[in-house]
Amino acid sequence: VQLQASGGGLVQAGGSLRLSCAASGRTSSTYVMGWFRQAPGKEREFVAAISWSGGSTDYADSVKGRFTISRDNAKNTVYLQMNSLKPEDTAVYYCAADRGPSVGIQVEEYGYWGQGTQVTVSS
């Protein structure tokens, strides 16, 4: 599975961004998909994940109520809608894929990673 993340940028606090992750590969639509982020000097951390059907999702406590993960299997694309952004959301955001079926929140559970997209939130 190959993953290509896009949609990052610079936004003011309180603003919104939508990240996209385009997946390619014959069975990519059956994979669990996740978003992680890594700020400078910090470890990569879980943000959100979604099951292959979209029926199950999980979020980090820090983004619950502000971020929404979704997927369009017809387009092999996963989205992360980020609202009410805060300066502490600044990081490189990575999409990842896992064979599943459970929705994982650990970095080690994901075997495929995209290249990352920078999100910067100014105060």
C-alpha positions as CSV (number, residue, x, y, z in Angstrom):
1,V,0.0,0.0,0.0
2,Q,1.3,3.4,-0.9
3,L,0.0,6.5,0.9
4,Q,0.2,10.2,-0.1
5,A,-0.9,12.8,2.4
6,S,-1.8,16.3,1.5
7,G,-3.7,19.4,2.7
8,G,-1.4,20.8,5.3
9,G,-0.6,24.4,5.6
10,L,-0.4,27.5,7.8
11,V,-3.6,28.5,9.7
12,Q,-4.5,30.8,12.5
13,A,-5.7,29.5,15.8
14,G,-9.4,28.7,15.6
15,G,-9.2,27.9,11.9
16,S,-9.7,24.7,10.0
17,L,-7.9,22.4,7.7
18,R,-8.8,19.2,5.9
19,L,-6.0,16.6,5.3
20,S,-6.3,14.0,2.7
21,C,-4.6,10.7,2.3
22,A,-4.7,8.9,-1.0
23,A,-4.0,5.2,-0.9
24,S,-3.1,3.0,-3.8
25,G,-2.8,-0.8,-3.8
26,R,-5.2,-3.6,-4.6
27,T,-6.6,-4.0,-1.1
28,S,-6.1,-0.6,0.3
29,S,-9.8,-0.1,0.8
30,T,-9.9,-2.9,3.3
31,Y,-7.2,-1.5,5.6
32,V,-7.6,0.3,8.8
33,M,-6.4,3.9,8.3
34,G,-4.9,6.2,10.9
35,W,-3.5,9.7,11.3
36,F,-0.6,10.4,13.6
37,R,1.4,13.5,14.2
38,Q,4.9,14.4,15.3
39,A,6.0,17.8,16.7
40,P,9.6,18.8,16.8
41,G,11.4,17.1,19.6
42,K,8.5,14.8,20.4
43,E,7.5,11.3,19.7
44,R,5.0,10.4,17.0
45,E,1.5,10.3,18.5
46,F,-1.8,8.9,17.6
47,V,-4.5,11.3,16.4
48,A,-7.4,9.3,14.9
49,A,-8.2,6.0,13.2
50,I,-11.0,4.5,11.2
51,S,-12.0,0.9,10.3
52,W,-12.2,-0.2,6.7
53,S,-16.0,0.2,6.7
54,G,-15.9,3.6,8.4
55,G,-18.2,2.2,11.1
56,S,-15.6,2.4,13.9
57,T,-13.4,5.3,14.8
58,D,-11.1,6.3,17.6
59,Y,-9.6,9.7,18.6
60,A,-6.9,10.9,20.9
61,D,-8.4,12.8,23.8
62,S,-6.6,16.0,22.7
63,V,-8.6,16.1,19.5
64,K,-12.0,14.7,20.4
65,G,-14.8,17.1,19.4
66,R,-12.5,19.0,17.1
67,F,-11.2,16.5,14.5
68,T,-13.2,14.1,12.4
69,I,-11.8,11.2,10.4
70,S,-13.7,9.8,7.5
71,R,-13.0,7.7,4.4
72,D,-14.3,7.3,0.9
73,N,-13.4,3.8,-0.2
74,A,-14.5,4.5,-3.8
75,K,-11.8,7.1,-4.0
76,N,-9.3,5.2,-1.7
77,T,-9.0,8.4,0.3
78,V,-9.1,9.1,4.0
79,Y,-9.7,12.6,5.4
80,L,-9.0,14.4,8.6
81,Q,-11.2,17.4,9.1
82,M,-9.5,19.6,11.8
83,N,-11.5,22.4,13.3
84,S,-10.8,24.8,16.2
85,L,-7.1,24.4,15.6
86,K,-4.7,25.3,18.4
87,P,-1.0,26.1,18.3
88,E,-0.3,22.8,20.1
89,D,-1.7,21.0,17.0
90,T,1.3,22.1,15.1
91,A,3.1,19.0,13.8
92,V,3.9,16.9,10.8
93,Y,0.8,14.8,10.2
94,Y,1.2,11.3,8.8
95,C,-1.3,8.9,7.5
96,A,-0.8,5.2,8.1
97,A,-2.5,1.9,7.1
98,D,-2.9,-1.4,8.9
99,R,-4.4,-4.7,7.8
100,G,-6.6,-4.6,10.9
101,P,-9.3,-5.6,11.6
102,S,-9.2,-3.8,14.9
103,V,-8.7,0.0,15.0
104,G,-5.2,0.5,16.5
105,I,-3.8,3.5,18.3
106,Q,-0.1,2.5,18.5
107,V,2.5,3.5,16.0
108,E,3.8,-0.1,16.0
109,E,0.5,-1.5,14.7
110,Y,0.7,0.3,11.4
111,G,2.9,-1.1,8.7
112,Y,2.5,1.4,5.9
113,W,3.2,5.2,6.2
114,G,2.8,8.2,4.0
115,Q,5.4,11.0,3.7
116,G,3.7,13.5,6.1
117,T,2.3,16.9,5.6
118,Q,3.1,20.0,7.8
119,V,0.4,21.7,9.8
120,T,1.3,25.0,11.5
121,V,-1.1,26.8,13.7
122,S,-0.2,30.4,14.6
123,S,-1.4,32.0,17.8
